[in-house]
Amino acid sequence: MASMYDMVQKFPAQLREAMEIGKKAQIDPLDNPVHQIFVAGMGGSGIGADFVASFIRDECRVPYLVAKTYDAPAYVNEHTLAIASSYSGNTEETISCIHQVKEKYARIICIASGGNIIQWAKENHFNFIQLPNNWSSPRACLGYSIVAQMYTIAHLGLISNRFESELNQAIQTLEKESEEIQEKAKHLANALFEKTIIIYSTDRIEPVAIRFRQQINENAKRLCWHHVIPEMNHNELVGWRKKDTNLAVLFLRNSDDHPRNSTRMDLTKEIAAHHAGVVIELFGKGNSMIEKSLYLVHLLDFVSVFLADMNQVDAVEVKVIDFLKAELAKS
């Protein structure tokens, strides 16, 4: 079994492979106008959909809605494009949700490496994109999830192919700066070691914050939390009252953030600095939202792996999730 470090290191290569798979995907044209896109997915597949929603927000003219649950909402109908995204193809919440979607006559496309979802797609003659099945940790397959969804909606004419050049540029940046990214990740891990990590981002790049939170949970085996600005300024900000040197606050930013959010970030950082033990500011790198986000993802994935090593835990192991699934299977 590959280590999590090896899988994170292969992220740029995974993105390249995902692009080749996406380009070759056979997606039939739409029969009905699409009024909304509905994605069912959990964990690494669900966060992939969150990234796509952020990337296409300024281009796609229909909402991109993500469900991380068992049930399909009432708005799903024959004018819905429904995407079932599950790396394993066996995620029970996604399977439950997509079966309900079928009863609502939505157009269904499945994305998985195999399992029940691909089998179900074949039986029902739904289009599907089959991903490689040689990755042991679904959370390490974020690139497949993002890119497959982007190509799905591009093949259907819901977005342009502009994202391809942005993805290519992101891959080149990650490959070119691989050593620098890892060195930076080591310094960040040292600063965050044995701290309770709090992640703040703007609403636009919240998927990056969620991803890092999940990677701290699963890889480093630690609890942490995140919030977004400006919303955080209307509630959580009031909770900053007592000095706690065990807290480390990471601010995720981009140079082109909304000017008011940039000001809010500066002020929030000043407030947090009076109370937390560590305050760090981290900017995305690149020219597009895709490039900046994937740079931060890759950097912070490495941080989570280095923290796992420092915590002396196996980044791949998720025994408590396996226990939960085994217990659920009994009922």
Number of C-alpha atoms within 10 A of each C-alpha: 8 11 14 24 17 11 19 20 19 14 23 22 16 21 23 18 16 21 22 13 19 22 15 10 17 13 17 11 9 13 9 12 10 20 17 19 22 26 30 28 31 22 16 25 29 23 23 28 29 24 25 20 23 18 20 21 13 8 10 18 13 14 14 20 14 21 20 17 15 17 17 21 12 8 12 22 19 19 19 22 25 27 27 31 32 31 31 21 23 16 19 17 17 28 23 15 21 28 15 17 27 17 11 17 15 22 23 21 23 27 27 25 23 19 15 17 26 25 13 16 18 13 9 11 11 15 20 24 24 19 23 16 14 9 16 15 19 17 25 23 24 23 22 30 28 25 26 29 25 26 26 24 19 19 20 15 13 18 17 16 14 9 20 15 10 18 20 17 17 25 21 15 18 24 16 11 12 15 11 12 19 19 14 14 22 20 12 21 21 14 15 23 18 15 18 20 22 19 22 27 25 25 17 19 24 22 22 26 26 19 23 26 22 23 25 24 18 21 28 24 20 19 14 17 17 18 18 20 20 17 12 18 15 9 9 11 14 9 7 15 11 9 13 14 12 15 20 25 23 21 22 22 23 19 13 12 15 12 10 11 17 18 12 17 24 13 13 18 19 12 14 19 17 15 18 20 18 20 20 15 13 13 14 22 20 18 13 17 22 22 23 22 26 25 23 24 22 22 24 26 27 27 29 30 28 25 26 25 16 14 16 11 14 16 24 21 14 14 9 9 11 11 11 10 12 11 10 9 8 6 5
